[in-house]
Amino acid sequence: MRVAEIRNEGTMGWVAVLCVIVTACGNVTAQSPAKESSEISASDNGTSLCDIQHTSTLPGVTIEITGSRCSWSLAEARAGIRIPYELRIDQDIAGVIPRSRSSSVPGPSGLILFEELRGGGQVYCQCSVGQPGVPIDEPSTAKEGTYVRVFEWGGRNWRGNDDVIRPKGEYFPPGTYTLTISVQGWWLRPSGRDVFEVTGTIDINLHD
């Protein structure tokens, strides 16, 4: 059988001409544009695609989930999983006031990363803290660079420590959960004070 490569860059007239040239012409399907979200193959663990999304309202700043795996057995999760990601800042951004949602303080980037895994009533995050961080009122600069981080999790519910050290809760059951990595804050510009949020998300699956 002769096979012809048909590029989707002309009209259906081109397709008709090529069909005359080829001895047998099957159905021709135009390829749709690639999605802006990343669908990363993870065939090594039986998962065909990982749904990874990212959004940003702070120009030049993104959070990229760089791991290629999104499915684990319950036993693997309980033994501990690691999902790498990167905070990327294309150039210095002055006039940034980062928002803290825990006791965290700004890191070398000048921003405060927040990690949360949630779904079906299950939650893992540093949501509750006994000692709040120092209030941040003065603007600073988000520093250009790529900041490599890893989300680490042992399969349990947890909302962070309060005034006392709190033990981890029950294990997550099988299901699909969304890990969200984000930074929030305010950006002081000549036109005013803008709220910003940068997120990276990945859906993860736990199975028996």
C-alpha positions as CSV (number, residue, x, y, z in Angstrom):
1,M,0.0,0.0,0.0
2,R,1.3,3.5,-0.8
3,V,1.0,6.1,1.9
4,A,1.0,9.8,1.4
5,E,1.7,12.5,4.0
6,I,-1.0,15.2,3.8
7,R,-0.1,18.5,5.5
8,N,-3.1,20.6,6.8
9,E,-2.0,23.8,5.1
10,G,-4.3,24.1,2.1
11,T,-7.9,23.8,1.1
12,M,-9.9,20.6,0.4
13,G,-8.8,21.1,-3.2
14,W,-5.3,20.1,-2.3
15,V,-6.7,17.0,-0.6
16,A,-8.6,16.0,-3.7
17,V,-5.4,16.4,-5.9
18,L,-3.4,14.2,-3.5
19,C,-6.2,11.6,-3.4
20,V,-5.8,11.2,-7.2
21,I,-2.1,10.7,-6.9
22,V,-2.3,8.0,-4.2
23,T,-3.7,4.6,-5.2
24,A,-6.0,4.3,-2.2
25,C,-7.3,7.3,-0.3
26,G,-8.9,6.8,3.1
27,N,-10.5,9.3,5.4
28,V,-8.5,12.6,5.8
29,T,-8.8,14.3,9.1
30,A,-7.4,17.8,9.8
31,Q,-5.3,18.1,12.9
32,S,-6.6,20.5,15.5
33,P,-4.2,23.0,17.1
34,A,-2.3,21.8,20.1
35,K,-3.8,22.7,23.5
36,E,-2.2,25.3,25.6
37,S,-2.3,22.9,28.5
38,S,0.3,20.2,28.7
39,E,-0.7,16.6,28.2
40,I,2.4,14.7,29.2
41,S,2.6,11.0,28.4
42,A,3.1,8.8,31.5
43,S,2.9,5.3,29.9
44,D,5.5,3.9,32.3
45,N,2.8,3.6,35.0
46,G,-0.2,2.8,32.8
47,T,-1.5,6.3,32.5
48,S,-1.9,7.6,28.9
49,L,-2.0,11.4,29.6
50,C,-1.4,13.8,32.5
51,D,-3.7,16.8,32.6
52,I,-1.4,19.8,33.5
53,Q,-2.7,23.3,33.4
54,H,-1.1,26.7,34.2
55,T,-2.5,30.3,34.4
56,S,-1.0,33.6,35.3
57,T,-2.0,37.2,35.7
58,L,1.5,38.4,36.5
59,P,3.3,38.8,33.1
60,G,6.4,36.7,32.7
61,V,5.7,34.5,35.7
62,T,4.6,30.9,35.4
63,I,4.5,27.7,37.5
64,E,5.3,24.6,35.4
65,I,4.7,21.1,36.7
66,T,7.7,19.2,35.3
67,G,6.9,15.7,36.5
68,S,5.7,13.2,33.9
69,R,3.8,10.9,36.3
70,C,0.3,11.4,37.6
71,S,-1.0,7.9,38.7
72,W,0.1,5.9,41.7
73,S,-1.2,3.0,43.7
74,L,-2.3,3.5,47.3
75,A,0.7,1.7,48.5
76,E,3.0,3.9,46.5
77,A,1.3,7.1,47.8
78,R,1.7,5.9,51.4
79,A,5.3,5.2,50.8
80,G,5.7,8.8,49.6
81,I,5.5,10.5,46.2
82,R,7.4,13.4,44.7
83,I,6.1,15.8,42.0
84,P,8.7,18.3,40.8
85,Y,7.8,21.8,39.6
86,E,9.4,25.1,38.7
87,L,8.5,28.7,39.4
88,R,9.8,30.7,36.4
89,I,10.3,34.5,36.4
90,D,11.4,35.9,33.0
91,Q,12.7,39.2,34.4
92,D,12.7,41.2,37.6
93,I,9.3,42.7,38.5
94,A,9.3,45.6,40.9
95,G,6.4,46.6,43.1
96,V,5.3,43.2,44.1
97,I,3.6,42.4,47.5
98,P,3.4,38.6,48.0
99,R,0.4,37.2,49.9
100,S,1.1,34.6,52.6
101,R,-1.5,31.9,53.2
102,S,0.5,30.2,55.9
103,S,3.5,31.1,58.2
104,S,5.7,31.1,55.1
105,V,7.9,34.1,54.2
106,P,9.1,35.0,50.7
107,G,11.7,32.7,49.3
108,P,14.7,33.7,47.1
109,S,12.2,34.5,44.3
110,G,10.5,37.2,46.4
111,L,7.2,35.3,46.1
112,I,5.5,32.8,48.4
113,L,4.6,29.4,47.0
114,F,1.5,27.5,48.3
115,E,0.8,23.8,47.7
116,E,-2.6,22.2,48.1
117,L,-3.9,18.8,47.1
118,R,-7.7,18.5,47.2
119,G,-10.7,16.6,45.9
120,G,-13.7,14.6,47.1
121,G,-13.6,16.1,50.6
122,Q,-9.9,15.1,51.1
123,V,-7.3,17.9,51.7
124,Y,-3.6,18.1,52.1
125,C,-2.0,21.6,52.6
126,Q,-0.3,23.9,55.0
127,C,-3.6,25.7,55.6
128,S,-3.6,26.1,59.4
129,V,-0.7,27.6,61.2
130,G,-0.2,28.6,64.8
131,Q,2.1,31.5,64.3
132,P,1.3,33.7,61.3
133,G,4.0,35.1,59.2
134,V,5.2,38.7,59.4
135,P,2.7,40.9,57.6
136,I,4.1,42.0,54.3
137,D,3.1,45.6,53.4
138,E,6.2,47.0,51.6
139,P,6.6,46.2,47.9
140,S,9.6,44.2,46.8
141,T,11.0,42.7,43.6
142,A,10.2,39.3,42.2
143,K,13.6,38.1,41.1
144,E,14.3,36.7,37.6
145,G,15.2,33.0,37.6
146,T,14.0,29.4,37.6
147,Y,13.2,28.1,41.1
148,V,13.1,24.3,41.3
149,R,10.8,22.8,43.9
150,V,9.3,19.4,44.8
151,F,5.9,18.6,46.3
152,E,6.2,15.7,48.7
153,W,3.3,13.8,50.1
154,G,2.7,10.6,52.1
155,G,-0.9,9.9,51.1
156,R,-2.7,11.4,54.1
157,N,-5.1,14.2,54.9
158,W,-3.5,17.2,56.7
159,R,-4.2,20.9,57.0
160,G,-0.9,21.9,58.7
161,N,0.0,22.5,62.3
162,D,-2.0,24.9,64.5
163,D,-0.9,26.0,68.0
164,V,0.3,22.5,68.5
165,I,1.9,19.9,66.3
166,R,-1.0,18.0,64.7
167,P,-0.6,14.4,63.4
168,K,-1.5,13.5,59.9
169,G,-5.1,12.3,59.2
170,E,-6.6,9.4,57.4
171,Y,-5.2,8.2,54.1
172,F,-6.8,9.4,50.8
173,P,-9.0,6.7,49.2
174,P,-8.8,5.8,45.5
175,G,-9.9,8.7,43.3
176,T,-8.7,11.7,41.3
177,Y,-7.4,14.7,43.1
178,T,-6.0,18.1,41.9
179,L,-2.6,19.4,43.1
180,T,-2.5,23.2,42.8
181,I,0.8,25.1,43.2
182,S,0.2,28.9,43.4
183,V,1.5,32.3,44.3
184,Q,-0.8,35.3,45.0
185,G,-0.3,39.0,45.9
186,W,-0.6,42.5,44.6
187,W,1.4,44.3,41.9
188,L,1.8,48.1,42.3
189,R,1.7,49.8,38.9
190,P,1.3,53.4,37.8
191,S,-2.4,52.7,37.0
192,G,-3.1,51.3,40.5
193,R,-2.8,48.2,42.6
194,D,-3.6,44.9,40.8
195,V,-4.3,41.5,42.3
196,F,-2.3,38.7,40.7
197,E,-2.4,34.9,40.9
198,V,-0.1,32.4,39.2
199,T,-1.1,28.7,39.3
200,G,0.1,25.3,38.0
201,T,-2.2,22.3,38.4
202,I,-2.0,18.6,37.8
203,D,-4.7,15.9,38.3
204,I,-3.4,12.8,40.0
205,N,-5.0,9.4,40.2
206,L,-4.8,7.0,43.1
207,H,-5.8,3.4,42.5
208,D,-5.8,0.1,44.4
